[in-house]
Amino acid sequence: MTVYFIGAGPGDPDLITVKGQRLIRNCAVIIYAGSLVPTAVLEGHCAEQVINSAELHLEQIIELIKSAHLKGQDVARVHSGDPSLYGAIGEQIRCLRELDIPFEIIPGVTATSACAALLGAELTLPDISQSLILTRYADKSPMPAGEELSSLAQHGATMAIHLGVNHLEKIVSELLPHYGADCPIAVIHRATWPDQDWVLGTLADIAEKVQAKGFRRTALILVGRVLGNEVFSESSLYRAGHAHLYRP
């Protein structure tokens, strides 16, 4: 018996991995994050139990897993995006280790990757940014020391900010001193879902544009000069005259 923490991807059912889909269709128990995972991801399953974890707290989820463990039933624990990013799997894994219940993590397509694809953007460009910072806005839960948005912004790297659209004006004020008012920024609402939408702007005008769209939740913020920038060096990988193992 194994608990599989499966990344279902950003929303489009076609963006789940082949392995993740196979496990969902074969596990006897499915526990899925119904507020963020579309039921279409579960199509073709033959599970005896399908439970929406949006209605449960941690102890109830663990009790369901313990029951499946006693029966020798594999569990598909389905999360949105990639479960290792803001998936709250750490606390579940800690419980499983205490109970000596085997588990495995199946990676998934992240919301950041989906948003970059939607924008037609590469998030790491030569001369512009070679780093990507994935973070969130500190609201109810504080950030660890040194991970405040203003501290991370000092790097000037491409940044993906989760859970922050309702605090966009505060976010902009923290980013402005480090990125500049003309820095491109995008806010993407429910990337890859049927009602996906997005807005592009700069730090100077993005708050007004997002307000006009009415985005309130389930949106990712991407900021950095890689967005829409056509002035950058070519990579060494495909440069004529650059020799490497496969192209002497």
FENWO-V544752 format. One line per field, one symbol per residue. psi: psi as a letter, one per 20 degrees, with the letter a starting at -180 (. if undefined). Layout:
psi->???
This chain:
psi->pqpoopoiaigphijqqgggggghiiqhppoqnhiioqihhipjrkqhpopoihjqrghhghggggghghikpqponprqcpiiokikhghghgghhhilpqrqpoqrpqhgghggghilqpiopqifpjqppparpoehpqqqpijqghghhhhjrpppoqkihikgghgghhhghhhqhjpqqqopolpirhkqqrpqbrhhjhggghhhhkphrlqqppqqjhojpinqqqqhgjppioqagim.
